Every structure is written in C-alpha cells, then in structure tokens.
Amino acid sequence: MIPRALFPLLQCPTCQARDLYVIAGAVCCGACGSTYPMHSGYLDMMPRGAEFGYVSKYVAEAAQLADELDYRELAPPLLAAGVRNRELLRLLQFTPNDVVLDSGCGSAKFAAWNAEQVGLMVGSDPATLFADAAIAQVALVQSDARVLPFADHSFDKGFSIDVLEHFPRDVIDAYLRETARVLKPGGRFVIFSNTRERSPLQPVIDLSRKLGQLFVRLGVYDFEREARRKSDHLKALETWEDVLEAMQQAGLKPVRAVFWNSLFTTFVEHVLMKLGEAVVGRTRPTPRTAVVTTPPSHAAPAAPAADTDNGTQREIRARQRFRGYLQRRGVVYYSLHAVTLMMELDLWLFGWMRSGSYFLLVEKE
C-alpha cells in the first residue's frame, strides 16, 4: 500500500532534494525532474541514472527466483522465522506511535507480521517480490539501501533481517551510513546476520548436520533450495570485531547482542522439518478411476516432466500444504509453535555465548 503518511518522509534518491510533489500515479522531483511511478502496492524510488558495482541476485535474477521463493503467501511467524520475529519484538519493543523501517525487507513478511503494532511500517527493497499481505499492510518502497529515498531523522526504529551477509564490505558501510542517517537521534535498529565464526557448541551441533546428510545420501530429502538461497552469502564481516567496527564507523552504538548458537535449531532444520517436508511434499497419486472429461479441442496441458519433481519442488509443495494446515490453527499449528519455542531455547540458554549468528540492537548516537 502507499499511505499518505509515507510521502512526508520521502526525499529524491537521485539528487537528495526534498522538493517532491505528487501527480496522478507518480512522485516527481521539482529539483532534478526525476519521476518515480506508483505501482500496484508499492512506490518505485530507485535512483535514476545510478550505476552500482554490486547487484544482489534477488534483483538480477528476480524473474527466475520468483516461483522458487514462493513469496506471495505468508504463514504465521513460526520455526526459525518465528524465533527471529519474537527476538525482534523483545529488542525493539514497538509502540503505536513508532515509524519503523524494514530495510532490505525481501517479501516484507516481518514488516507485515508487525505492521499493526506501530504507527507506520515501511518496507524497502530493490527487488519487488513482496508478499500479498505486505502489499495490503505495509508502505512498500522499491529502493536501494545505499541511497535511501527518505529524509534525515525519519524513523524511530528499524530492522534488518538476513541482509548484511549478502553484501561486500563497501556496500555494508554504505548501508549502515544510510541507516544511521534516516534514524532519529536515539533511534534504535536491530540487525540479524552472521559472521564466519563457529559456535563453541559446534561439535554437538554438527551431529544434527551429519544425521541430515545421512538422510540426503539415502535419498529422503536434499538441501538444494537452501544451498541456492545461500549461494551469494559473502559474510564480509567475518568476525564479531568486524561487526563492531562497522557499527562504530556508521555512528551506531551497540546496546545489546544476543547470539544464536543453533543447537536445537539445527536438529529442527536439518532433520525434523526436512523429514516432515519429505512426507507432506510427496506428490499425491492420481486415482485409477479418474475419468477424463476434457473435450479434445480444449485438452489440458501436459503434466510436468518427471525430473521437475525434485527436492525443491517437493519442499515448495510441503510449505504450501503446511500453510493450509496452519490457517486452521489446529494440531499442526500448535505443534509447530511448540517446536518454535524449543528452537528459542538456543537464545535463552546460549545467547551469551559468542557465535556466528547474532542479533544486535544498536542506537544512533
């Protein structure tokens, strides 16, 4: 959605002027003449004529990734996403007056889950693979985080979930500088990302990974989709010291850190849920008694080739079917909620123990 409350926050990303005005279907800059069109549910505020050395694969390959990302429908915040969301709420403590930025929002699921708790929730991403619920509830802006189209001191709070690990260091520095610029003095921002550091619990965590690999060798499931999703992870902030240095350079003061040593989480993600997906995602057999009633002149399209029924397709089918179960808020929902709480034990029990994955709450000085 494009609410009226969004427009006073905007500035031209091409020339940084505030001289903007709205015409039918677009926002125009009176200083440089750039025009930014309004699309169905979001506003295109990408800088005009800018060339960037780094472009995320989610932008460069958006058309190819759209089906595989399965982004349009949202499930409730459960499992790993649920743990992220619950910790986000604890750290930021949203209030009804907050103006909040989800920077690098992706499908904007975290923004959509929390939009009703704040005064205005804004989602920003250069790709436009936005969930339907986000289009309905979030002020969505297509923009580049290196040149945010928002005025100085626009936001009370903000967050960045699974973003920094995708960027080279120069992009991280630009991203954090822009984050600091658009935050109000004293504004707070939560980052969830990961470095290359290993958990002190890694030998125990790896037992779950080895069990998962055993099931892969047996052909029960695979991690193809997960591997492709993480294929562009650079982790340019290799250590926790690198993270703190980057924050200091941007003028963002660390307030609290919670580390995610994924002892329970790895077992859930590498074994428990993959087994569930393998069962739920199986192709249902066609009944033998089925009668074809389609007239020859309107023949149905041919069935997909057998080689398309791979682990990725099975995982997508499973997730779609799980969403159907979750809408009924029955046994499946409450079972996954219990598993989410089990995964959250990783934060409660081991959040003090330095590891690669981290939540970091920072404040603009």
N, C-alpha and C positions, 0 to 999 in steps of 0.2 A: 504494500500500500504506500501511497505518497501523501502523508498527512500535512496539513498546513503548518504544524509545529516544526516540520523539518526545514522549511525554507529560511527562517531567520538564522539557522546555523551555517548556511552554505557560504562558501566563497569560491571564486573561479579557480580551478586547479591549473589552468593554463597560465594566467597572469597574476593570480593571488589577489585580485580585486574583489571588493565587496559590492560592487555596483552591478547587482543582478536584478533582473526583473522577469516576471512570468508572463508568457503568452500562451495561446492555446496549444497544449501538447509539448511545451518546451520551457526551459530556463535559459535566458540569454544574458551574456555579459556585456554591459554597456562600455567597458573599457577596451576589451580586445575583440569584441564581436563574436566570440565563440557561442555556439548554440548547443545546448545539452537536452536531448529529447527525453520525454517521459514515455516509458513503455508500459506494458500491462503489468502493473505491480511494482515497478522499480524505476529509478531515475538514473540515466546514463550521465555520470560526471567524470568520465575518463579525460585526462588532459589531452588537448588537441595538439597534434604535431610532435608529441614527445616520443623519443625512442629510448628504450631501456635495454641494457645488456642482458639482463636476466628476465626470463618469462617463465612462469610456472607452467608445468604440464597441464594443470587443470584449466589454464587459459588456452594454451596452444593446442591441446587435444580435447577440448570440451565436447565437441560433437561425438568423437569416438568413445569418450568415457561416460556419456550421459546414461546409456542403458545399464552399464555395469555398476555405476554408482547407486542406482536405484534410489534416487534422492527425493522424489516428489512427495511420497507419503511418509509421515513421521509416526514412529512408535512412541510409547511413553518413555521417559528417561530411566532406562534400566541397564543392568550389566555395566560394562566399562564406561559407557556414556552417562549412565546414572550416577556412578561414582564421581565422575568429573563434575556433573551438574550439582550434586549435593555439596561437594567441597567448594565449588564456585559460590554457592549461596552462603555458606558459612563465612567465607573470606570477605565477600563484598557487602553482605547484609543490605540488600536492596531496600529502598523506601519508596513510597508512592510518588515522591517529587523528583526522583532521580532521572536525569537524562543520561542514557547509557549507550556506549558504542561497543558492538561486537566487530572487531577489526580482523578481517580475513575470515568472514563468517561461514564460507562454504555454502552448505544448504541452509544455513541460519537456524539450525534446529535448537541450539542453545538459546538463541535470541527468542525464538518462538515459545519455547518452554517457559520463559521468564517474562515475557512481554507484559502480562497483566499485573506484574508486581511493581512496575515502575511507571513514571510519567510518560517517558518516550524511549522506546528501544529502537536503535538504529543499527542496521546490519550493512557492512561494507565489504565488497569483494570484487576483484576484477573479472571473475567468472560469474555467470548468471544462472548457475544451477541451483536455484532457490526452491525450497520445499513449498508446496501449496499452502500449508499452514503459515509459513513465514510471509508469503505474499499477502495473506489476509491480515496478519497481526503486526508485522514489523515494517518500519520505514527503511526500505531497501535501496541502497545506492551502489551502482556499479562504479568502482573507483580503484585507484592504485594506492596502496598504503604508503608509498614513497612520496606521494603528493596528494594528501588527503584534501577533499573539497569542503573542509569545514573551517570555520573561523577559529582563531585562538581562543582558548578557555571556553570551549563549547560544552564539554561533558563533565558530569560529576564523577562518573565511574566508567570502567570499560573492561574488556577481557579479550584474550587471545588464546584459543584452544587449538592445539596441534597445528601451529603455524610456523614458529621460528625454525624448527628443524628442517624446513624445506628450503631455507634461504642461504645464500653465501653471506659472508660477514658484512660486506658493504651494504647489502640490502637490509640486513638486520639493523645496522646502525641507522640507516635512513628511516626504517620502520619505527624504531624506538624514538628517534628525534621527533617524528611527526606525532607519535602517540603523546609524548610529553607536551608538544605544542598545543594540541587540541584539548588536553585535560585542564580543568580549572586548577588553580593553586590549591594544594592539599587534596586534589582528586586522586582516586585510587584505581589501580589497574591490576588484574590478575592474569598471569601467564601460566599456561600449562604447556610444557615442552619436554625435551630430553637431551641430555648430553651423551657422550660416549662412555661415561663411567659405568662400571659394573657395581652391582649391589654386593654388600658383604654376604648376603644370603644366596649369591648366585649359584654355588654348587647344589644347594637344595632346590632352587628354582629350576635349574636345568634338568632335574629329574622329570618334571612335567613335560618339558620340551622333548626329552628323549622318548617318553611314552607316546607323545603326539607323533613323533617321527616314526615310531613303530607302526602306528595305525596308517600313516602315509604309505609305508612300504607294503603294508597288507592291502592297500587299495581302498581303504574305508573312506578316506577323505584326503584332501590336499590343502595347501596354503597358497594356491596360485593367485587368488584375488588379493589376499593380504600382501603377498610379495609385490604385486604390481602397484598396490596402493602406496607402499613404502619405497618404491624404486627410486624416487627422487629425493629421498632424505639425505641431506648433506651433513647435518649436525656440525655446522661451522663453529658453534660454541661447544668445544669439545669437553671442557671441564666446568665445574661449578665456579672456579675462579674467573673463567671467561665470561660466564653469565653475569657475575657481579661487576666485572669491569665494564661490560656493555651497558648495564643499567646506570652505572656511575657516569659514563660518558654522556648519556642521554638526559641526565638530571633526574633520574628516577631512584628514589631511596628505598631499598629493601625493607619491608616491615615484618614479613613472616614468610617462612618457607616450610613446606610440607613435602617430604619425599615419598614416592610411590615405589616401595620395594614389593614387587608383584609376586609374592609367594603364593597366595590364594588365587590371585588374578590369572597367573599363567596356567594353573591347573584348569580353571574355568574356560579360558580362551583356547588352550591348546588341546584339551581333552573333552571336558564335559559338554561345552556348547558345540564343538565340532561333531561329536557323536550325535547330538540332538539334530543338528543340521543335516547330517547324513541320513537320518531316519525320516525327518519331516520333509526334506527336499527331494525324496525319491519321486520319480515320475509315476503317476498313477496309471495302472494298466487300463487299456481300453476294454470295456465289456465285450465279450464274444458275441452277445446277442444284439449288438448295436446295428441299426438299420440305416443305411444311407438314404436320405430323402432329398438331398440337394439336386435340383434339376441339372442335367448335363451342361446346359448353357450358362449356369451360374456355379460352376464347380468350385469347391473350396480350395484354397491354396495348398500346395503340397506341404507335408509335415517337414519340420527341420531335419537336416541330416543328422545321423546318429552321433557324429563327432562333435556336435554342438552341445550335447548333453554331458558336459564336463563338470568338474568340481565347481567352477564359477557359477554356471547355470544352476546347479543344484543348490548352492549357497543362496543365490538370489531367490529361488523358489521357496526355500525354507524361511527366509526372512519375510517374504510376502505372506506366507501362511501363518507365521508367528504373529504378524501384525493383526491378522484376522482373529486369532485366538485372544490377543491382548485387548481388543476392543470390547470383548465380553466381560472383562475383569473377573475371570473365573480362576480355576486351578492353575492354569499356565501363568497368568499374570502374577499371582501371589507366590508361585514357586520361583519365578524369575526375580521377584522382589526380594525373596529370602536369599537367593544367590548373590544379588547385588549387595546386600548387607554383609554377606560373607566376604566378598571382594573388598568391601570398605574396611574390613579389619586390617588390611595391609597399611592403611593410613593411620588408624588408631593405635596399632601395636608397633609399627616400624617407621612411622612418619618422621621420626627424629633421625633416622639412620640414612646418611647420605648415599644417594644412588643416582642413576642416570635420569629417571623420570622425576619431575618436580612440579609442584605448584608454587608460584612465587607471587606474593602480594607486594606491590610497590606503590609508592606515593610520590606525586610530583612535589618537588621541593619548592 
